[in-house]
Amino acid sequence: MDSRQITQEQQPWLLENGDPKRLTKEARHGHGRSRNVHNLSTSSLRKRSGYTLLSKDNRACLQTVLVNIQEVILGTKLSILFSAIPAAILAHYFGLGRAWIFILSLLGLTPLAERVSFLTEQIAFFTGPTVGGLLNATCGNITELIIAIFALSNNQIAVVKYSLLGSILSNLLLVLGTSLLCGGIANLGVEQKYDRRQADVNSLMLLLALLCHSLPLLFTYSAASPELTVEPTLYLSRTASIVMLGAYVVYLVFQLWTHRQFFEAEDEGLGENNEAEEEAVIGFWSAFAWLAGMTVFIAWLSEYVVDTIEDASDSWGLSVSFLSIILLPIVGNAAEHAGAIIFAFKNKLDISLGVALGSATQIAMFVVPLCVIVAWIMGVKMDLNFNILETGSLALAIIVTAFTLQDGTSHYLKGLILLLCYFVIGACFFVQRTPINHNDVPNFTLKLVTDSVLST
């Protein structure tokens, strides 16, 4: 028995009749053709591998490595941005401008975030859709989570709050608005409809998150001086965070088991390329190893982003709030956002809505409260009081989005309104110049407002 036959027995996904073999989901588990909307959105940025690297060597081990490189590194339209990763590392070690390190790190995070989605989908072919859904729920916003953890370790609470708030706003207003606008223009003669049930569930979850964000802010007004409510607000935020995490677990049960049909997107009519996307192209352990490696590089670049964001702010004359709320989410989630817009062009609004609303819900109900709990463990006093301007922007974004999606139909004007709301909010943070106080940032603005009210 030669090495090629041994390899075929040990790694059935790799070879078939001497050629690369792809393992379908149906062959492994017999599941239907429904797929998670997040995986569908990022799949629009993938490209089919030509296996050009395979002809260079026939040895089985090297062949496996070449298959992996071809599919993981070269199998995305964003592969050119991988060059930003070593560029950011070299810029750091050679002491180049810290603003350059910041922007190169952001560009390097873009393909890494898209590849994490691809790798979780590959793992799901071997583990089944339920485990795959749980992986997507935990890894879907891993970039934001890692950036937040590094910022917390540096006691940069403001950066954590700004970046997470920006991710929610960009998903609700920028991504959803652009999707509805582009979809409406591209399908002027077609009535665009979508399943309201998914939108209703996500809207309810976002309203619960808004309540948990608003109460700590309102609680500050309950005493004569904001200083008297600092500790109670912290305890209230931690309690609310535990409630939010519990609600998110129930949401996962609802999404993955009891009402799965609300969140699944049917693949029918997506084109011939979709047939290739319904197949595993690398093995389980290969995907797991790549996922671990990608996570390490995400953590590496996230540390650069956190360390250089204030220097980039000073160099460019932009506030840290603007960079964190506007720039970080746009660049970090560019792949997922582009996928949502592409499917809107194809009149697949259920996928676009699932990406935008699902990601916003995941950040608001999982990443934000998890950061509060992690900060508690680290001894950092992070609460859910995002200040009155930030919380007000969040409230308006959620309410406007809920009203926009209430009738189950869409047109380009709805998308335009959401985009205009995002531009106005972005302009607000562009002109804002809030000093970064690492010790008590959450209460800085509110303290000034309260003192001025009490003095009149």
Disulfide bonds with the S-S distance in Angstrom:
none
